[in-house]
Amino acid sequence: MTSTVNLIKLSVGTDSVEGLAEWHATKRAQTGDGLPRHVTRMWPKREAEILNGGSIFWVIKGAIQCRQRILRLDEQIGSDGIRRCAIVLDPQLVRTQSSLRRPFQGWRYLTTQDAPPDLPEGRENEEALPVELNQALAEIGVL
């Protein structure tokens, strides 16, 4: 039986979940069938686990703030002839409980046990805590 694993990725140049949604609405960020995608140089070795219900968790302004379900991985050959991986995503952004993350390059695997839970129904439109407050709460063990 295949387990599930997620990816975690910094959303560079994005200041909010709404900003990420705006980027995904651009033609440049979409596949031919209109779905949002993220193109990466490396192909995930744990493809079967990712495609078994995995999501990409987005780090925005130092904290995981939302996730998107990963629908498929498409091969994309760049104009330079290099093979890349287009991570094709469900358009729905699901807000999660905020979870601080230090900067890193590329993407990382994130187990389902380490992934922050989705916000409860009715709270998905709440503003995230300011980064400084979130960090202070994490430091004293509240988050």
Secondary structure, DSSP 8 states (H G I E B T S, - for coil): ----EEEEEE-TT--SHHHHHHHHTSGGGB-TTS-BEEEESS--TTHHHHTTT-EEEEEETTEEEEEEEEEEEEEEE-TTS-EEEEEEE-S--EEEEEEE----SSEEEEETTTS--B--TT-TTS----HHHHHHHHHTT--
